[in-house]
Amino acid sequence: MSTVTIMDHPLIQHKIGLIRQKETGTRDFRETIGEIAMLICYEATRHLELDDVEIETPITKTVVKQLKGKKLAIVPILRAGLGMVDGMLTLIPSAKVGHIGLYRDPETLKPVEYYCKLPADCANREVFVVDPMLATGGSSVAAIEMLKQHGCRKIHFMCIIAAPEGVKALTEAHPDVDLYIGALDDHLNDHGYIVPGLGDAGDRIFGTK
């Protein structure tokens, strides 16, 4: 079953409070999204395995820890997920980056793929799917299904704010995917927005309101 981790770090909680405020401007919103992503990434990578490697310091030889394999990938769900990538790359600069684009069909309300570009060796990598908001869960469920169709097996999902409905949908559809969530909000309103939420993350990141 999925492990759902809700962040309790004071810095994450403080910064989420900043981006919730409607008066927070585009630049500050974008920068803070990246900072939150970096902090969540720090927590979400605790499970990474290490190898012992012998090196030489200016004083003597010694054994240090090094990430085992280093095969990681970050896959944002377009377009809002792009806002989380740079913060994560600050911590794991060797990670490769893929992109998945989805839109909601106005009649069926189902997610439809319009773009998918993944690293050639994505199936051999541990993948972090990122999207600031987990609302209904439709896009994240579809994105992870696409990754599985490309052979990916070790997949994690990271978001900044989630609704209970989205968490339920994602964990039921993909019980093998762990979730890392900055804050779990109350519910979805009639328009599918997270309450209290922060509005449309993509519009606020890119200034397209």
C-alpha positions as CSV (number, residue, x, y, z in Angstrom):
1,M,0.0,0.0,0.0
2,S,1.0,3.6,-0.6
3,T,2.8,5.5,2.1
4,V,1.3,9.0,2.5
5,T,3.7,11.5,4.2
6,I,2.3,14.9,5.2
7,M,5.2,17.3,5.9
8,D,5.4,18.8,9.4
9,H,8.6,20.8,9.0
10,P,8.1,24.3,10.3
11,L,9.8,25.9,7.3
12,I,7.5,24.1,4.9
13,Q,4.4,25.1,6.9
14,H,5.6,28.7,7.0
15,K,6.3,28.9,3.3
16,I,3.0,27.3,2.4
17,G,1.3,30.0,4.4
18,L,3.1,32.6,2.3
19,I,1.9,31.2,-1.1
20,R,-1.7,30.8,0.1
21,Q,-2.0,34.6,0.5
22,K,-3.7,36.1,-2.5
23,E,-1.5,39.3,-2.3
24,T,1.7,37.2,-2.9
25,G,3.0,38.3,-6.3
26,T,4.2,36.2,-9.1
27,R,8.0,36.5,-8.4
28,D,7.6,35.7,-4.7
29,F,5.1,32.9,-5.4
30,R,7.4,31.3,-8.0
31,E,10.5,31.5,-5.8
32,T,8.7,30.1,-2.7
33,I,7.2,27.2,-4.7
34,G,10.8,26.2,-5.7
35,E,12.0,26.5,-2.1
36,I,9.1,24.3,-0.8
37,A,9.8,21.7,-3.5
38,M,13.4,21.6,-2.4
39,L,12.4,21.1,1.2
40,I,9.9,18.3,0.3
41,C,12.5,16.7,-1.9
42,Y,14.9,16.6,1.1
43,E,12.3,14.6,3.0
44,A,11.2,12.5,0.0
45,T,14.8,11.2,-0.7
46,R,15.5,9.9,2.8
47,H,15.1,6.3,1.5
48,L,17.8,6.6,-1.2
49,E,20.5,3.9,-0.8
50,L,24.1,4.6,-0.2
51,D,27.4,3.0,-1.1
52,D,30.7,3.1,0.8
53,V,33.4,4.8,-1.4
54,E,37.1,5.3,-0.5
55,I,38.4,8.8,-1.1
56,E,41.4,10.8,-0.1
57,T,41.1,14.0,1.9
58,P,43.9,16.5,2.2
59,I,44.9,14.6,5.4
60,T,44.3,10.9,4.7
61,K,42.3,8.2,3.0
62,T,38.9,7.5,4.3
63,V,35.5,5.9,3.5
64,V,32.6,8.2,2.7
65,K,29.0,7.7,1.7
66,Q,27.8,8.2,-1.9
67,L,24.4,7.8,-3.5
68,K,24.0,4.3,-4.9
69,G,23.4,4.3,-8.7
70,K,22.4,8.0,-8.9
71,K,19.7,7.1,-11.4
72,L,16.9,9.6,-10.6
73,A,14.4,11.4,-12.8
74,I,12.0,14.3,-12.1
75,V,8.8,14.4,-14.2
76,P,6.7,17.5,-13.8
77,I,3.1,17.4,-14.9
78,L,2.8,20.5,-17.2
79,R,2.5,23.2,-16.7
80,A,2.4,24.0,-13.0
81,G,4.8,21.1,-12.2
82,L,7.6,23.1,-13.9
83,G,7.6,25.4,-10.9
84,M,9.0,22.6,-8.7
85,V,11.8,21.3,-10.9
86,D,14.5,23.9,-10.3
87,G,14.3,23.5,-6.5
88,M,14.6,19.8,-6.8
89,L,17.6,20.0,-9.2
90,T,19.4,22.2,-6.6
91,L,19.5,19.1,-4.4
92,I,19.9,16.4,-7.1
93,P,21.5,18.1,-10.1
94,S,22.4,14.8,-11.8
95,A,18.7,13.9,-12.1
96,K,17.2,13.8,-15.6
97,V,14.0,15.6,-16.4
98,G,11.0,14.4,-18.4
99,H,7.7,16.2,-19.1
100,I,4.1,15.0,-19.2
101,G,1.3,17.3,-20.6
102,L,-2.3,16.5,-19.9
103,Y,-5.6,18.5,-20.3
104,R,-9.1,17.7,-19.1
105,D,-11.6,16.8,-21.9
106,P,-14.5,19.2,-21.4
107,E,-17.1,16.6,-22.1
108,T,-15.8,13.4,-20.5
109,L,-13.7,15.4,-17.8
110,K,-11.0,12.7,-18.3
111,P,-7.3,13.7,-18.7
112,V,-6.0,13.6,-22.3
113,E,-2.3,13.4,-23.1
114,Y,-0.9,16.1,-25.4
115,Y,2.8,15.8,-24.6
116,C,5.1,13.1,-23.2
117,K,8.9,13.3,-23.4
118,L,10.9,11.1,-21.0
119,P,14.6,10.2,-20.6
120,A,15.5,7.3,-22.8
121,D,16.5,5.2,-19.7
122,C,13.5,6.4,-17.6
123,A,12.5,2.7,-16.9
124,N,15.8,2.2,-15.1
125,R,15.4,5.3,-13.0
126,E,13.6,6.1,-9.7
127,V,11.0,8.7,-10.8
128,F,9.6,11.6,-8.9
129,V,6.4,12.9,-10.4
130,V,5.7,16.5,-9.3
131,D,2.7,18.8,-9.4
132,P,2.0,21.6,-6.9
133,M,-1.7,20.6,-6.5
134,L,-3.4,17.2,-6.1
135,A,-7.0,18.0,-6.5
136,T,-9.3,15.3,-8.1
137,G,-6.2,13.2,-8.8
138,G,-7.1,12.6,-12.5
139,S,-4.0,14.1,-14.0
140,S,-1.6,12.4,-11.5
141,V,-3.3,9.0,-11.9
142,A,-3.0,9.3,-15.7
143,A,0.6,10.6,-15.6
144,I,1.7,7.7,-13.4
145,E,-0.1,5.2,-15.7
146,M,1.8,6.7,-18.7
147,L,5.1,6.2,-16.8
148,K,4.2,2.6,-16.0
149,Q,3.4,2.0,-19.7
150,H,7.0,3.2,-20.4
151,G,8.4,0.6,-18.0
152,C,8.9,2.7,-14.9
153,R,8.5,0.8,-11.7
154,K,9.9,2.9,-8.9
155,I,7.6,6.0,-8.8
156,H,6.9,8.6,-6.2
157,F,4.5,11.5,-6.2
158,M,5.3,14.9,-4.7
159,C,2.9,17.9,-4.3
160,I,2.6,21.0,-2.2
161,I,-1.1,21.0,-1.4
162,A,-3.5,18.0,-1.7
163,A,-7.2,17.4,-1.2
164,P,-8.4,14.2,0.5
165,E,-10.3,13.3,-2.7
166,G,-7.1,13.3,-4.8
167,V,-5.1,11.4,-2.2
168,K,-7.9,8.7,-2.2
169,A,-8.0,8.5,-6.0
170,L,-4.2,8.3,-6.4
171,T,-3.6,5.7,-3.7
172,E,-6.4,3.5,-4.9
173,A,-5.3,3.7,-8.5
174,H,-1.6,3.2,-7.7
175,P,-1.1,1.6,-4.4
176,D,2.6,1.0,-5.2
177,V,3.3,4.8,-5.4
178,D,4.3,6.7,-2.2
179,L,3.0,10.3,-1.8
180,Y,4.9,13.3,-0.3
181,I,2.5,16.2,0.5
182,G,3.3,19.6,1.8
183,A,-0.2,20.2,3.3
184,L,-3.4,18.2,3.3
185,D,-6.4,20.6,2.8
186,D,-10.1,20.2,3.7
187,H,-12.0,19.4,0.5
188,L,-12.7,20.3,-3.2
189,N,-15.4,22.8,-4.0
190,D,-18.0,22.5,-6.8
191,H,-15.5,23.8,-9.3
192,G,-12.8,21.3,-8.4
193,Y,-10.6,23.8,-6.5
194,I,-8.9,22.8,-3.3
195,V,-10.2,24.5,-0.2
196,P,-8.7,26.6,1.3
197,G,-6.0,26.0,-1.3
198,L,-4.2,28.8,-3.1
199,G,-6.1,29.2,-6.4
200,D,-4.7,28.1,-9.7
201,A,-1.0,27.3,-9.2
202,G,-0.1,27.5,-12.9
203,D,-1.6,31.0,-13.3
204,R,0.2,32.2,-10.1
205,I,3.6,30.7,-11.1
206,F,3.5,32.1,-14.6
207,G,1.5,35.3,-14.0
208,T,-1.3,34.4,-16.4
209,K,-4.2,35.3,-14.2
